[in-house]
Amino acid sequence: GSDGVVEQVAPRRSKISRASAGAKPYEQIFAANVDQCVVVASARQPALRPGFIDRAIVATLLGNAEPVVCINKIDLAQDAGSCDAIVTLYRDLGYRVVLTSAATKEGIDALMNLLVGKTSAFMGQSGVGKSSILNCLEPGLGIRTNGLMTKHDRGRHTTTATQLHRLEEGRIYVADTPGIKHLHPFGLEPADVVRYFAEMAPLADDCQYRDCLHLTEPGCAVQAACEG
């Protein structure tokens, strides 16, 4: 039969999770024991939202995995250089960035090379093209996709539960996670957020107060660097 019994829960070496919505948030885990998280955003339709990329990077690092930034739908970009600033920003911070188009297949080979020999979770807001990218990587997957709600510039939820796929290229496992509307890293204290921003973490040790939030506190080295 198809019934099974859980005999043991192995320890997790990594996880991709968020805080659930509600008065008493709990940890909602999308994937565990992954090597990296491919944070998928779109150049357009829906609009590129760096704030989501930042939160996804923090959630990935917090879960002990490596982030990869994937900007999809570059065929819809307003001009050839419209994504250059965001790409330069994250690459200069030391993150791996790949530009892709599920429609034209541009960048798909480069993304595939980043996946070889690893287990990767794909995470992004609805409509950015996570499932379309996976269908390009492995045409036989046949993952269902859906169009954009243009009135709200949002995607429709088509992936409702995390699905793990093994690509025929071998040594590649990918987890397609549900589209995320709001992403709040779980278990992160406000004073610890700065540790996950490579450009700010080294400055935080020079702040006047150990629990500095780098907002309005006096003697904040992060604020001084921004103003300088």
ABEGO torsion letter per residue (X at the ends): XABBBBABBBBBABBBBBBBBEABBBBBBABBGBABBBBBBBABOBBBBAAAAAAAAAAAAAAGBBBBBBBBGAAABABAAAAAAAAAAAAAAGBBBBBBBAAAGBGAAAAAAAABGBBBBBBBBBGAGAAAAAAAABAAAGBBBBBBBAAAGBBBBABABBBBBBBAAEGBBBBBBBBBABBBBBGBBAAAAAAABAAAAAAAAABABAABAGAABBGBAAAAAAAX
